[in-house]
Amino acid sequence: MSRTNTDPKLMAPSLPEAVVSPLNNRELSALLIREYGLHEGHYELLVEFMIGSGNMGPSPEAVAPTAFVSFSKVGLIKVPVPTSLSVDAATVNPLKKSRAKK
């Protein structure tokens, strides 16, 4: 007879849920364009990675050379021509026209 173990100490931890839907590259670029106050030009997402190395494994007998990759910074880079990854600042953050005072 098979039984499912419901002991909380033996159950795999569940991943936390995102607060809202994650942003894709173009959505994150548009958010940064608005945050930086950019109103013209085409921008792509810039991600700065950190790479490290070491020896690790599931047990001392199975240690192997390992690479670690993480990102340290996220920003924007201005591109001279539109690309499939770029976002137009004039579209996502148009410059508001000031109304003439009477």
GIMO-V973954 format. One record per residue. N is the residue number from 1. RES is the residue in three letters. SS is DSSP state (A for helix, B for strand, O for the rest). PSI is psi in whole degrees, 0 to 359 (* if undefined). D_LAST is the distance of its C-alpha to the last C-alpha in Angstrom with 1 decimal. Layout:
# GIMO-V973954
<<N:RES:SS:PSI:D_LAST> <N:RES:SS:PSI:D_LAST>>
This chain:
# GIMO-V973954
<<1:MET:O:130:85.2> <2:SER:O:137:81.8> <3:ARG:O:147:79.3> <4:THR:O:132:75.7> <5:ASN:O:123:75.3> <6:THR:O:12:72.6> <7:ASP:O:118:73.3> <8:PRO:O:331:69.8> <9:LYS:O:336:71.3> <10:LEU:O:351:72.5> <11:MET:O:145:69.5> <12:ALA:O:139:67.2> <13:PRO:O:142:63.8> <14:SER:O:151:60.9> <15:LEU:O:144:57.8> <16:PRO:O:150:54.6> <17:GLU:O:148:52.0> <18:ALA:O:147:48.6> <19:VAL:O:313:45.8> <20:VAL:O:176:43.9> <21:SER:O:136:44.8> <22:PRO:O:152:45.2> <23:LEU:O:142:42.7> <24:ASN:O:178:44.0> <25:ASN:A:314:43.3> <26:ARG:A:321:40.2> <27:GLU:A:319:38.7> <28:LEU:A:322:39.4> <29:SER:A:315:37.9> <30:ALA:A:319:34.7> <31:LEU:A:316:34.5> <32:LEU:A:323:35.1> <33:ILE:A:315:32.5> <34:ARG:A:319:29.9> <35:GLU:A:319:31.5> <36:TYR:A:354:31.5> <37:GLY:O:32:27.8> <38:LEU:O:138:29.0> <39:HIS:O:353:26.8> <40:GLU:O:154:29.1> <41:GLY:O:168:32.8> <42:HIS:B:135:35.8> <43:TYR:B:146:37.5> <44:GLU:B:155:40.9> <45:LEU:B:137:42.2> <46:LEU:B:125:44.3> <47:VAL:B:126:47.1> <48:GLU:B:123:49.3> <49:PHE:B:152:52.8> <50:MET:B:135:55.6> <51:ILE:B:132:59.1> <52:GLY:B:172:62.2> <53:SER:B:162:65.8> <54:GLY:B:186:68.7> <55:ASN:B:127:71.7> <56:MET:B:165:71.5> <57:GLY:O:175:73.0> <58:PRO:O:343:74.0> <59:SER:O:163:77.2> <60:PRO:A:332:78.8> <61:GLU:A:341:81.0> <62:ALA:A:25:78.1> <63:VAL:O:138:75.9> <64:ALA:B:158:74.3> <65:PRO:B:135:71.9> <66:THR:B:144:68.4> <67:ALA:B:142:64.8> <68:PHE:B:132:61.8> <69:VAL:B:130:58.3> <70:SER:B:167:55.1> <71:PHE:B:146:51.5> <72:SER:B:333:50.0> <73:LYS:B:152:46.4> <74:VAL:B:136:43.9> <75:GLY:B:202:41.0> <76:LEU:B:152:39.5> <77:ILE:B:133:40.6> <78:LYS:B:132:38.5> <79:VAL:B:146:40.4> <80:PRO:O:332:40.1> <81:VAL:O:151:40.5> <82:PRO:O:144:39.9> <83:THR:O:176:43.0> <84:SER:O:343:44.2> <85:LEU:O:349:43.4> <86:SER:O:158:40.0> <87:VAL:B:135:36.5> <88:ASP:B:115:33.5> <89:ALA:A:326:30.7> <90:ALA:A:335:28.0> <91:THR:A:315:29.4> <92:VAL:A:343:29.9> <93:ASN:O:66:27.0> <94:PRO:O:148:24.2> <95:LEU:O:126:21.5> <96:LYS:O:132:18.3> <97:LYS:O:133:15.4> <98:SER:O:139:12.4> <99:ARG:O:140:9.2> <100:ALA:O:135:6.4> <101:LYS:O:142:3.7> <102:LYS:O:*:0.0>>
